[in-house]
Amino acid sequence: MTTATVYTTNTCPYCTMMTNYLKEQNIPFEEVNVQVDVKAAQKLVAETGEMGVPQTKLNGQWIFGFNPDAVQAVLNK
């Protein structure tokens, strides 16, 4: 089963593009707004070393930014 978590902020257009893409592809995901959830933001930076969003954890693999090709590559593994 595919599992995805997308880390976003309120003002990030690429975050919206990523969540819309996942919806269009019928990929279920959980959205975590790191602008609201400071602990999630700290955990994210500790795990990935990256502060930018969107960051998507898809089937255990990290995808940075809005990157449909990377999403498809993970799904095709």
Secondary structure, DSSP 8 states (H G I E B T S, - for coil): ---EEEEE-TT-HHHHHHHHHHHHTT---EEEETTT-HHHHHHHHHHHS---S-EEEETTEEEESS-HHHHHHHHT-
